[in-house]
Amino acid sequence: MGRRGKVDEFLGAYLFLASEASSYITGEILYVDGGYPAA
């Protein structure tokens, strides 16, 4: 993307990790980086 992330772009991941929906997730890395490693 060529820019820093905005707060609202991280909100979905934050809400997911803070909710019961992520209660069965263990040992995962959730990348919220705008596709930087793919470039």
WORARA-V985604 format. One record per residue. N is the residue number from 0. PHI is phi in whole degrees, -180 to 180 (NA if undefined). Layout:
<<N/PHI> <N/PHI>>
This chain:
<<0/NA> <1/75> <2/-153> <3/-78> <4/-72> <5/-97> <6/-55> <7/-67> <8/-79> <9/-95> <10/-60> <11/-60> <12/-65> <13/-62> <14/-64> <15/-61> <16/-69> <17/-87> <18/-102> <19/-68> <20/-61> <21/-100> <22/-66> <23/-104> <24/-90> <25/-139> <26/61> <27/-114> <28/-112> <29/-102> <30/-84> <31/-125> <32/-136> <33/70> <34/83> <35/-54> <36/-65> <37/-77> <38/-80>>
